Amino acid sequence: MAYIIAEIGFNHGGNVNLAVKMVESAASAGANAVKFQSFLASDLYLPDNENYALFKAGELSEEDHLLLRRVAEDNKVDFLSTPFSVKWANFLDKLNPAGFKVASMDLNNPVLLKAVAQKGRKVYLSTGASSFLEVKSSLEYLKKWGADDVCVFHCVSNYPTKPEDACLSRIPEMIDELKVQVGFSDHTLGIYTPLAAVAMGAEVIEKHFTIDKSLNGPDHAISIDPAELKELVSAVQDVEKAVKPNEQIARPDDNKRAVMRRGIYAGKDIAQGEIITIESLKLVRPEVVPLEELEKIESKPAVRPYKRNDPLKQVL
């Protein structure tokens, strides 16, 4: 089954108790992993930037991370985070996470890419606002510094992303060109676009998650809630069943052939030796004598007499 990451990000707004509830809720809904963002506001913005205060309020301490790691483990869900500095990458590594996420903004950041790659853990590389050449270059750089297990996320950095802008056709292109696991970091509303992504080959789905869309914060409105996450998990399983290669020799609906197809019947009484014409036949369900026999029967003498509505088997 596709690996589903509930991207809590900083929807907790710096409230670790709310973050704990989000981990528990995501695990209960069936997510495989929860993901946070590990940063200081100063890692991202200068103090006079209009976004500095928002991110300052969304900071989690090292102690908060330790608690959330334990809660994730207690709820049997993987713990992931996006480090926005080498310092945070080094700290997160001590928590034995299931992997690191590299945000789209850092796809071309050699300092952070090297730090993450050298940890030897799985790396999820997001590619929003990036060219294919940039993605290939970053992937090569990660591998150069020791990242052997990389999942590249197709991503569109519009919040929200319109379905017509999701560009899901890039997923099979990335699978073919990059020769690595490919996932989808989704910013569309609802659950339908990630389902299409799974059908097109995405093996990992990352979706923003909240327990209440009315909470303050920039990402709550584009996030899915627990009910939607549960529906997504179930629907992904159905999609994967529908698109998986069928190794059976026979079709699963072969037993329906006879009842759904037409067969060849006598449309009137036919005497032995009488030349059979199409007008003397009736083609109706179920299939007893298949229509493939029609050319062998038409314009040939009847080998025996037939009553009206008899299956027209041309054997003695």
N, C-alpha and C positions, 0 to 999 in steps of 0.2 A: 504493500500500500504506500501511496505517496506520504512523505514525511511532512506533517503540518506543524508549522511554527506559529504560535500566538505571539505576535509582536506587541508586547505591552509598552515597549519604548519608554517614554516618560509620561504616559497617560496617568501615572500615579501622582504627578505633580509634586514629587518630593515627599509624599506621605507614605512611609514604608508600610504602615498598617493597611492602607488601601492596596499597596502593591502585593502584600501577602494574600489579600482576598482575591485579587486578580489571578494570582498563580493557582490558588485552589479552584477557582471557577473555571479557568482554562483547562486544568487537568480533568476536572469533572466532566467537561464537555467533550473530552477525547483528544485534545491536542497532544502531539508527541513531544513538543518542546515549548518553553516560554522564553522570550528574549527581552532583554533590557538594553539600555544605552548607558554606558559608563563614561562619565565626563565631569569636568569642572567647566563652568561657563567660560572661564579664561582659556580653556583648550580650544574654544570655538569662536569667540568674539572679543573685540576690544571693549573695555568697560563702557564707552559712550555709544555702543551700538544699541539700536532699539530692541534687539532680541536678547540682550545680555541678562536683563532682570528675569525674563521668562525662564531661561535656561538655568540661571542661578537658583531659582525656586525649585527646579526639577532635579537638582543634584541628589544623588544617594551617596551616603558615606560608605567606607569600607565595611563597617559593622553592618550596615543595611544589606550590602551584597552578601555577606556571610549568612545572614538570616534568610535571605531569599533563596540562596543556594540550598540551605537545609530544608526549607519549606518545599522546594521543588523536589528534592530527593524523597522527602516524606510522602509526597503526592505522586511519586513514580512518574515524573515528567522531567525531561532533559532541561538543563539550564544553559542558556546561551546569553551572550551580550556582545554589543558593539563597543569596542574600546576606541576612544577618540584621541588617545595619546599612547606613547610607548609605556609611560608609567602605569596606565590602566591595563594595558595588555599584560604587563609583568604581574600586576596584582591578580588579574583574572586567572592567569595561568595557575596560580596557587590554589584556586578553587576547583581545579580539575573540571572545567566546563566541557560540554559535548562538542564545542567548537567555538570559533570566533567569526563574527560577521564584520566584514569591511563595508562601510557605507559607501554609497555612490560618490560622495564628496571626496573620499580618500582613495578612489580607484587609481589615481595617478600620484599617490603619496608614497615615494620609495622608502621613507623612514619607517612609516607604520607598516607597510607591506612586508618589509624585511623583518621587523620585530615579530609580527604575527606568524610569518612563515617559519621562522626559526624555532617556534614552540613545538612544531611537529603535530599539531592538532588539525582537525578538519577546518577548512576555511570556506565561508560563504561570501562570495564576492558579488556585490550589487553593481549594476551597470547603468543606472539612470543617467541620462544626458551624456552618454559616452559613445564614441564611434567604435566600430568593430575593430579597427586597428588598435585603438587604445585598450580595448578589452584583451586582445591577443597579447599585447605588450605586457600588461599587468599580470596576466596569467603566466607568461614566461618568466617574469620576475619572481613571482611567488614560488614557482617550481625551482628556480635557480637557488633560492635560499631555503629550500627544504620542505615546501608544502607539497606533499604527494597526494593529498586528498582534498580536492577543490570542487565546490559546486558553484557554478556561475548563475546568478539570478538575472533573468530578463526583467527589466524594470523600466517604468516610465515615471519620471519625477514630476508628475502633475498631481495636485491634491485638491479634489479627486481627479482621477483619470477617466475621461469619457470612454465608453466601450469601443467607439470607433478609433480611438487613439491608442488602444492597448497593444497594437502591433504584434499579435500573438504569432504571426507567421515567422517571426525571428526565432522562435523556440526550436523548430526543426532545423533551421539554418544553423543555429548555435550548436545543436547536437551533432550535426554533420561536420561542421568546420572545426569546432574546438576539441572534440573527442573527450569531453569531461561530462560529469553529471550536470544537468541543467535544471534550474528551478524557476519559479516565478514569484517575485516580490510585488504584490498586487496593491494598487491604490485606487481601484475602481470601487464603486459602491456595491454592496450585496455580495453574493457568492457565485454568480453565474460565470463571470469571466475566469476565475480560477478553475472552475470545472472544465471549461473549454481548454485551458492551458494543460490540464492533466491529460485530456484527450489528445493533445498535440505532442505529448511526450514529457511534460514537466514532471520531475520526480520529487520535487520539494515545493511546497506552497507556504509563503510567508504572508500573513494577513494581520493588519493592525487590530488589536483587541482591547475592548473596554467592558466594564460591567455596567456602565451607564452612559449612554450617548449624550446625555444632557450635562455632564460634568464639564467644568471649565478646562480649556486646553485646546490646542490647535488640531489634534489628531482624533478626538473623540467622534466627531461627525463622520469621519471616513472609516471608522472602525466597525467591526462586527461585534455583537454582544453574545452572551453565552448561548442563547437559543440558536442564533445564526451559526455559531461555531459548531455546535452539535449537528446542525443540519448539513453544514459543509463536510464534516467528517463522514457522515453517512452517505452523502451524495457522491463524494470522491470514491468511496468503495464501490458504488453502483457503476460509476463511469469506468472505473478500471476493469470491472467484470465485463462491461460491454465492449471494451476495445482490446482486451487481452487476446493474444493469438489463440485460435481454437485448434488444438492438437488432435481433435477427433477426426477420423476419416469421414464418418457420416455427419450430415448436418443434424443439429438438435431438433429440427422440425421435419425430419424425413418421414416420421410416422403420420404427418398430416397430408402427404402427397395424394394418397388415394381418395381421401374425403374431399379435398379442395379442388382437384382437377377433374376435367371432363373425361368421360369414356365413350366408347363407340357401342351404340345399341341399335337394334332393328327398329326402324320407325313404322314398320308395317309387317305383316306376315310375308316372309320371303321363301319361295320354293327352292328346293335343291336344284342347282344348275342355273338358276336365274342370275342374270348379270346384276351385280350390286351397283347402284348409283348413289350419289350423295343425297339425292332426294329420298331414297329409301332408308336413310339412316337418321338416327337421333343422337346428338352429341350432348350428353348431360352428365351430371355427377351421380355417383362416385366413379372414379376411374377403375374399371375392371379390365377393359381392353384399352390400352393407352392410345392417344391420338397419333403417336408415332407410327402406328400400324395402318393408318388411314390409306396411305398410298398403296399398301399391299392388298388392301381389301377393295377399294373402289375400282370399278370396271372389270372385276374378276367374277367368275361364276361362284355362287354359293356352294360350299362343299357339302352342306346339309341344310335341311329346312330350319327356318327360325320363326318363332312366334314374335309378334309385336312386343317390344320392350326387352327381348332377350339380349344379353351381351353378345356382341358379334365376334365370337371366337372362331376363326377359320381353321378349326381342327376337327377331325372326325371323332 
